Amino acid sequence: MRQLVNDVKQFLVSEDGPTAVEYAVMLALIVVVCLTSISTIGTRANTTFTTVSGKLGGTSS
């Protein structure tokens, strides 16, 4: 475990500033895409369940 911590520290120290900023921007873009996808999937699933519930004669709350 100590070796892993040392390797991570060495990796972070060896990276220069612009590269770290690029990684941060890429990570932010990935997070935005993931959140958007999850939101879209959730909305579509909700619509599907509501439609099926309506066709089965269920009541929605």
C-alpha positions as CSV (number, residue, x, y, z in Angstrom):
1,M,0.0,0.0,0.0
2,R,2.8,2.3,0.8
3,Q,4.4,1.7,-2.6
4,L,1.1,2.6,-4.3
5,V,0.9,5.9,-2.3
6,N,4.5,6.7,-3.2
7,D,3.8,5.9,-6.9
8,V,0.8,8.2,-7.0
9,K,2.8,11.0,-5.3
10,Q,5.6,10.6,-7.8
11,F,3.1,10.7,-10.7
12,L,1.5,13.9,-9.4
13,V,4.8,15.6,-8.8
14,S,6.2,14.6,-12.2
15,E,3.3,16.1,-14.1
16,D,3.6,19.7,-15.1
17,G,0.9,22.3,-14.6
18,P,-0.7,22.5,-18.1
19,T,-1.0,18.7,-18.2
20,A,-2.8,18.7,-14.9
21,V,-5.1,21.3,-16.1
22,E,-5.9,19.3,-19.2
23,Y,-6.7,16.3,-17.1
24,A,-9.0,18.4,-14.9
25,V,-10.8,19.7,-18.0
26,M,-11.2,16.2,-19.4
27,L,-12.5,14.9,-16.1
28,A,-15.0,17.8,-15.9
29,L,-16.3,17.0,-19.5
30,I,-16.6,13.3,-18.6
31,V,-18.6,14.2,-15.5
32,V,-20.9,16.5,-17.5
33,V,-21.6,13.8,-20.1
34,C,-22.3,11.2,-17.5
35,L,-24.7,13.4,-15.6
36,T,-26.5,14.4,-18.8
37,S,-26.8,10.7,-19.8
38,I,-28.1,9.6,-16.5
39,S,-30.6,12.4,-16.4
40,T,-31.9,11.5,-19.9
41,I,-32.1,7.8,-19.2
42,G,-34.0,8.6,-15.9
43,T,-36.5,10.8,-17.7
44,R,-37.1,8.3,-20.5
45,A,-37.5,5.4,-18.0
46,N,-40.0,7.5,-16.0
47,T,-41.9,8.2,-19.2
48,T,-41.9,4.5,-20.1
49,F,-43.1,3.4,-16.7
50,T,-45.8,6.1,-16.7
51,T,-47.1,5.0,-20.1
52,V,-47.1,1.3,-19.1
53,S,-48.9,2.1,-15.9
54,G,-51.5,4.1,-17.8
55,K,-52.1,1.3,-20.2
56,L,-52.5,-1.2,-17.4
57,G,-55.1,1.0,-15.7
58,G,-52.9,1.9,-12.8
59,T,-53.1,5.2,-11.1
60,S,-50.2,7.6,-10.9
61,S,-49.4,9.5,-7.8
